[in-house]
């Protein structure tokens, strides 16, 4: 009996390897910010033209998340992940055949669509390999793997632009070649990995999926995801601006604040994947949100570089584990509708569009303190959500 259990556990762990490679591919979407700057420079685009690239990502989450949940009901989670990887690989290949505004627009659009499908299907696929009590920690580790791809994107772009360009003429687009190759590798490895999935009892439509929001717990989870992503995008947006406004530093120096945020967000994902194996999600979530409460207070009043950095570090570390905990709570609460609930939760990533818009208006009226106040409202909601977290058995 013990030997059989051991073999089963080893098999599941081996199947997690291709899944984690898919999490790495999920991080390719974060190259949009870095690549947009290079595209803007090469094509001489205005800020509004270049700004359309990252905006497309969150738009496609709104459109495709729920239909992807329905697609999973018909073809399964693994096949849906494979479809997402094919779309991602295609999006990364397009810039290798030329460089113009419409081609790059198509590339980033496909990248957003592929990522919407991937985030919706990959997270519930993990639930077929991991027990419910380990799901949050495993999804957190997946977010850590995803963050590695996000970290590498600007490094590879800079390497291509400075080192490869003089010798090979490849420039920053080497990033697309490398990530396209990894996408194809992910397709091959995941496709060859057998994964047993529970089949849904019935097919569902958009109306049936959206009806799940009538469930009070699913609704508060959905709003929680919106707040998490809004705070994430919002911090990236205003971290350098706070330093520029209060310390009068140039963007070149203030820009390190964004890197600092990613450093602590990545560290939080790695440590969270370990801590959640031994600590209940509710306790860990509460500590994470209290860090974010402290960060909002600091960012609202801080006027020295050190204290601002502390505030950014706290929100980065605290917000790093919010998504996997809320997501695992949502799909565990409705185990018979995992695909539909996953689609709803990923649709909540649209909060990355809503929060920055509100923060922009608030900062026009009251400076960056106004933008921090908008994020603080999201943190206050997550503090309320802490009281609603259920014990996963």
C-alpha positions in Angstrom: 0.0 0.0 0.0 2.7 2.5 1.0 4.7 1.6 -2.2 1.6 2.3 -4.3 1.0 5.7 -2.6 4.7 6.6 -3.1 4.6 5.8 -6.8 1.4 7.8 -7.2 3.0 10.8 -5.5 6.1 10.6 -7.7 4.0 10.3 -10.8 2.0 13.5 -9.9 5.2 15.4 -9.2 6.6 14.4 -12.6 3.4 15.6 -14.2 3.9 19.0 -12.5 7.1 19.6 -14.4 5.4 20.3 -17.8 2.7 22.2 -16.0 5.3 24.4 -14.3 6.9 25.0 -17.8 3.4 26.2 -18.8 3.4 28.6 -15.9 6.7 30.0 -17.2 5.1 30.5 -20.6 2.2 32.3 -18.8 4.8 34.9 -17.8 5.5 35.8 -21.4 2.6 38.2 -21.3 4.6 40.5 -19.1 7.1 41.2 -22.0 4.5 43.6 -23.3 5.6 46.5 -21.1 9.3 46.1 -22.0 8.7 45.3 -25.7 6.3 48.3 -26.1 9.1 50.7 -25.2 11.4 49.3 -27.9 8.6 49.2 -30.5 7.7 52.8 -29.7 11.3 53.8 -30.2 11.8 51.9 -33.4 8.5 53.0 -35.0 8.4 56.5 -33.6 5.0 56.0 -32.0 3.2 58.4 -29.7 2.6 57.5 -26.1 -1.1 56.9 -26.8 -0.3 54.5 -29.7 2.3 52.6 -27.7 0.0 52.5 -24.7 -2.6 50.5 -26.7 -0.3 47.5 -26.5 -0.5 46.7 -22.8 -4.2 47.8 -22.6 -5.1 45.0 -25.0 -4.0 42.3 -22.6 -6.6 43.1 -20.0 -9.3 43.7 -22.6 -9.0 40.1 -23.9 -9.3 38.7 -20.3 -12.7 40.4 -20.1 -13.8 38.9 -23.5 -12.3 35.4 -23.4 -12.2 34.2 -19.8 -15.8 32.9 -19.4 -15.9 31.4 -22.9 -12.7 29.5 -22.1 -14.4 28.0 -19.1 -17.1 26.7 -21.5 -14.4 25.4 -23.9 -12.8 23.4 -21.1 -16.1 21.7 -20.6 -16.1 20.5 -24.2 -12.4 19.6 -24.9 -10.9 19.4 -21.4 -8.4 21.5 -19.5 -5.2 20.0 -20.9 -6.3 20.5 -24.5 -7.4 24.1 -23.7 -3.9 24.8 -22.3 -2.4 23.3 -25.5 -4.6 25.6 -27.6 -3.4 28.6 -25.5 0.2 27.6 -26.1 -0.3 27.4 -29.8 -1.8 30.9 -29.9 1.0 32.2 -27.7 3.7 30.6 -30.0 2.0 32.2 -33.0 1.9 35.6 -31.4 5.6 35.4 -30.6 6.5 34.4 -34.1 4.8 37.3 -35.9 7.4 40.0 -35.0 10.1 37.7 -36.5 8.7 38.3 -40.0 8.6 42.1 -39.8 8.0 45.1 -37.7 5.2 47.5 -38.3 2.5 48.9 -36.0 -0.4 46.6 -37.2 1.8 43.5 -37.1 2.8 44.3 -33.5 -0.8 45.1 -32.6 -1.8 41.7 -33.9 1.1 40.0 -32.0 0.2 41.6 -28.7 -3.5 40.9 -29.2 -2.9 37.2 -29.8 -0.5 37.2 -26.8 -3.3 38.6 -24.7 -5.9 36.0 -26.0 -3.5 33.1 -25.5 -2.7 34.3 -22.0 -6.4 34.6 -21.1 -7.0 31.0 -22.3 -3.9 29.8 -20.4 -4.7 31.5 -17.1 -8.2 30.2 -17.2 -7.3 26.6 -18.0 -3.9 26.0 -16.4 -4.9 26.8 -12.8 -7.8 24.3 -12.6 -5.6 21.7 -14.5 -3.3 21.8 -11.4 -6.2 20.7 -9.3 -6.2 17.4 -11.1 -2.7 16.7 -9.8 -2.7 18.2 -6.3 -5.0 17.7 -3.3 -7.1 20.6 -2.2 -5.0 21.4 0.9 -1.9 21.7 -1.3 -3.5 23.7 -4.1 -2.8 27.2 -2.8 0.9 26.5 -2.2 1.3 24.8 -5.6 -0.4 27.7 -7.5 1.8 30.1 -5.5 4.9 28.3 -6.7 3.5 28.5 -10.2 3.3 32.2 -9.8 6.9 32.2 -8.8 7.9 30.3 -12.0 5.8 32.8 -14.0 7.6 35.7 -12.3 11.0 34.3 -13.6 9.8 34.8 -17.2 8.7 38.3 -16.3 12.1 39.1 -14.8 14.0 37.7 -17.8 12.2 39.7 -20.4 13.9 43.1 -19.9 17.2 41.4 -19.4 17.0 39.5 -22.7 15.7 42.6 -24.6 18.7 44.6 -23.3 21.1 41.8 -24.2 19.7 41.6 -27.7 19.8 45.4 -28.2 23.3 45.9 -26.9 25.2 42.7 -27.6 23.6 40.9 -30.5 22.6 43.9 -32.6 26.2 44.9 -33.6 27.2 41.4 -34.5 24.1 39.6 -35.7 21.5 42.3 -36.3 18.9 40.5 -34.3 18.3 43.3 -31.7 15.6 43.1 -28.9 13.4 40.7 -31.0 15.6 37.8 -29.9 13.2 37.8 -26.9 10.4 36.7 -29.2 12.5 34.0 -30.8 13.6 32.5 -27.4 10.1 32.6 -25.9 8.5 31.2 -29.1 10.9 28.2 -28.9 10.0 27.7 -25.2 6.3 27.8 -26.1 6.8 25.0 -28.7 8.8 23.0 -26.2 5.9 23.4 -23.7 3.4 22.1 -26.3 5.5 19.0 -27.0 6.1 18.1 -23.4 2.6 18.8 -22.1 1.1 17.0 -25.1 3.1 13.9 -24.3 2.1 13.9 -20.6 -1.0 11.9 -19.7 -3.3 13.7 -17.2 -6.6 12.3 -16.0 -9.4 14.9 -15.7 -12.8 14.8 -14.2 -15.3 15.4 -16.9 -18.2 17.8 -16.3 -21.7 16.4 -16.1 -23.0 19.0 -18.5 -22.0 21.7 -20.9 -22.6 25.3 -19.9 -23.1 28.6 -21.6 -22.1 32.2 -20.9 -25.4 32.8 -19.1 -24.9 29.8 -16.8 -21.4 30.9 -16.0 -22.4 34.4 -15.1 -25.2 33.1 -12.9 -22.5 31.7 -10.6 -21.9 35.3 -9.5 -25.2 35.0 -7.7 -23.3 32.8 -5.2 -22.2 35.2 -2.5 -18.8 33.6 -1.9 -18.0 33.4 -5.7 -18.9 37.1 -6.0 -16.7 38.2 -3.2 -13.8 36.1 -4.6 -14.4 37.7 -8.0 -14.2 41.2 -6.5 -11.1 40.1 -4.5 -9.3 39.1 -7.7 -10.2 42.5 -9.2 -8.7 44.3 -6.2 -5.6 42.2 -6.2 -4.8 42.8 -9.9 -5.8 46.5 -9.6 -3.3 46.9 -6.7 -0.6 45.0 -8.7 -1.0 47.1 -11.8 -1.5 50.3 -9.8 1.7 49.9 -7.8 3.7 49.4 -11.0 2.1 52.5 -12.3 2.6 54.9 -9.4 5.7 53.6 -7.6 8.1 55.7 -9.7 5.6 58.7 -9.8 5.5 58.9 -6.0 9.3 59.2 -5.9 9.3 61.8 -8.7 6.6 63.9 -7.1 7.9 63.9 -3.5 11.7 63.7 -4.0 12.0 65.4 -7.5 14.1 62.5 -8.8 14.3 61.9 -12.6 12.4 58.9 -14.1 15.8 57.1 -14.7 16.4 56.9 -11.0 12.8 56.6 -9.8 12.2 53.7 -12.2 14.1 51.3 -9.8 10.9 51.3 -7.7 9.2 49.1 -10.2 12.1 46.6 -10.1 12.0 46.6 -6.3 8.3 45.7 -6.4 9.0 42.7 -8.7 11.8 41.6 -6.5 9.7 41.4 -3.4 6.7 40.0 -5.3 8.8 37.2 -6.6 10.3 36.5 -3.2 6.8 36.5 -1.7 5.7 33.9 -4.3 8.6 31.6 -3.5 8.3 31.9 0.3 4.5 31.6 0.1 4.7 28.3 -1.8 6.6 26.9 1.2 4.8 28.6 4.1 1.3 27.6 2.8 2.3 23.9 3.2 2.4 24.4 7.0 0.2 27.5 7.7 -3.5 27.8 7.1 -4.4 30.0 4.2 -6.6 32.3 6.3 -3.8 33.1 8.8 -1.2 33.6 6.0 -3.7 35.7 4.0 -4.4 37.9 7.0 -0.7 38.6 7.6 -0.2 39.4 3.9 -3.1 41.9 3.9 -1.8 43.6 7.1 1.5 44.1 5.3 -0.5 45.8 2.5 -2.4 48.0 5.1 1.0 49.1 6.5 2.3 49.8 2.9 -0.7 52.0 2.0 -0.2 54.1 5.2 3.5 54.4 4.4 3.0 55.3 0.7 0.3 57.9 1.6 2.6 59.9 3.9 6.3 58.9 3.2 8.6 61.6 1.9 12.0 59.9 2.1 13.4 57.3 -0.4 14.0 54.7 2.2 10.4 54.8 3.6 8.9 54.8 0.1 11.0 51.7 -0.7 9.8 50.0 2.4 6.2 50.7 1.4 6.7 49.3 -2.1 8.4 46.2 -0.7 5.6 45.5 1.7 2.9 45.8 -1.0 5.0 43.6 -3.3 5.4 40.9 -0.7 1.9 41.1 0.7 0.1 41.1 -2.7 2.2 38.2 -4.1 0.0 35.4 -2.6 -3.4 36.9 -2.8 -4.4 35.5 -6.2 -3.6 31.8 -5.6 -5.4 31.8 -2.2 -8.5 33.5 -3.6 -8.5 31.3 -6.7 -8.1 28.1 -4.8 -10.9 29.1 -2.4 -13.2 29.8 -5.3 -12.8 26.6 -7.2 -12.7 24.5 -4.0 -16.0 26.0 -2.9 -17.7 24.8 -6.1 -15.9 21.6 -7.1 -18.5 20.7 -9.7 -18.1 24.0 -11.6 -14.3 24.4 -11.5 -14.1 25.4 -15.2 -16.8 28.0 -15.0 -15.5 29.5 -11.7 -12.0 29.6 -13.2 -13.3 31.6 -16.1 -15.1 34.1 -13.8 -11.9 34.5 -11.6 -9.7 35.2 -14.6 -12.3 37.6 -16.0 -11.6 39.5 -12.7 -8.2 40.4 -14.0 -10.0 43.2 -15.8 -9.5 45.0 -12.6 -6.1 45.8 -14.0 -7.9 48.3 -16.3 -10.5 49.6 -13.9 -8.1 50.6 -11.0 -5.5 52.6 -13.1 -8.3 54.6 -14.7 -9.7 55.5 -11.2 -6.2 56.2 -9.9 -5.5 58.5 -12.9 -8.5 60.7 -12.0 -7.7 60.6 -8.3 -4.1 61.6 -8.9 -5.2 64.5 -11.1 -7.3 65.8 -8.3 -5.1 65.1 -5.3 -1.6 64.0 -6.5 -0.2 60.5 -6.0 -1.8 60.4 -2.5 -5.1 60.2 -4.3 -4.0 57.3 -6.4 -2.8 55.5 -3.2 -6.2 56.1 -1.7 -7.8 54.2 -4.5 -5.5 51.3 -3.9 -6.2 51.5 -0.2 -9.9 51.0 -0.9 -8.9 47.7 -2.6 -6.8 46.7 0.4 -9.7 47.5 2.7 -11.9 45.1 0.7 -9.2 42.4 0.9 -9.1 42.9 4.7 -12.9 42.3 4.7 -12.4 39.2 2.5 -10.0 37.8 5.1 -13.1 37.2 7.4 -14.8 35.2 4.6 -12.0 32.7 3.9 -13.0 29.1 4.4 -11.0 26.2 5.8 -10.0 23.8 3.0 -10.0 20.2 4.0 
